[in-house]
Amino acid sequence: MTTNKNILIAALALIALACLRLSGIAQSPQPTVKLTTEPPIGQLLPFEAEATTPQLPVRLTLQALNAAGKPLKAAKIHLTILTPPKNPWFSSDFPIVEGTKLLDIETIAPSGKVQVEQILPIRGKYQLLVNVTPIVTNQFKPIQQTLTLFVPENPVKWRNFSILVTILLLVGLGGGWIIGGKQKIQPGEIAPERVRLLLSGATVIAIATLLFVNISAELAESQAHEHHSHEDSRQRENAAITTSSGIKLELTGDNNATVGQLANFKVLAIDTKTKKPASNLALKIKTIQLEDNWVAFAYTGTTDAKGEFEWRHQFFDGASHQIEVEFDPKNDTASEFIPLRVRVKKEIAVEGIAPPLPGRLIALAYFTGIIGIGLLLGLGLRQRTAEKFP
């Protein structure tokens, strides 16, 4: 009997020890990716069209850390940025951009760190899909992590919306006050003349507004398609090439882009002396919106062993953009950069897409409903006034 008790106690002790080990493993630090932003997360704002002050892209810094919290060395980082999901009932300023990929980039990170600058076009919760793999096989265990970044709506938008709602309510309130007044109905009429004129005017305005919004959107879309076809025939497969400081740079990729879709780009650097790929060259990429001259995307990194660098990003604004790629080729005999920089540029025609018709109709329904609420309030106020002062 004593032997059985000893065996039972030993078994329970082993089980407890195993549970403690598993608990320790589960609670031990794990490799992770740390995200920091500039400006800080609490100060982020979405893009504002036609802003009075220059808008700078958000600087996103991703740092891969091992279990001890130290930077992972010799890593390759793949980053994909997803925009907030679609919300047809409360769409953003760029509804076509909702629920799409904003950026897809893979780069070598010698210190386990990658930094990109990106305009965040709309409000909502962004997802950053990060995949960290070692350059040297089995150097560390790959990391797959999904980070979230919330961008609140710009307070200016709420202010403008409040002003618009107030104006619409006042319009409805005035109409309800007029309709609720004592008016004579002539024989054969279903409503007084002022009421009929008011309702007829409101109907005409609503129809004209709906036609204007839809026709303008369709015309803009057709013109964009026409411009897109002309650019296709004129710029198809064009590559921007320049040679300087013993480096030949070639920028290839899509010559035309569409809002809501990723565009593909690739840079190739060749050493003109050896005719071999120019690897590990410092490069600076910048995407500039030409109409208002603001930076939509920027990145600083290096070419890979093939002298290449590829990336995909979305143009959320329907204006033409220019991609600039600048290299600072290092001198093999000195630690300083060669003063003469190599730069290549490529202009991209971007096709804008009109907001979906259901979204436009929903917005029109909201505005009509606000006027209707004001109308009911005006009617009720006029009736109460008439009861107090008959």
Secondary structure, 3 states (H helix, E strand, C coil): CHHHHHHHHHHHHHHHHHHHHHHHHHHCCCCEEEEEEECCHHHCCCCCCCCCCCCCCEEEEEEEECCCCCECCCEEEEEEEECCCCCHHHCCCCHHHCCCEEEEEEEEECCCEEEEEECCCCCEEEEEEEEEEECCCCCCCCEEEEEEEEECCCHHHHHHHHHHHHHHHHHHHHHHHHHCCCCCCCCCCCCCHHHHHHHHHHHHHHHHHHHHHHHHHHHHHHHHHHHHHHHHHHHCCCCEEEEECCEEEEEEECCEEECCCEEEEEEEEEECCCCEECCCCEEEEEEEECCCCEEEEEEEEECCCCCEEEEEEECCCCCCEEEEEEEECECCCCCCECCCCEEEEEEEEEECCCCCHHHHHHHHHHHHHHHHHHHHHHHHHHHHHHHHCC
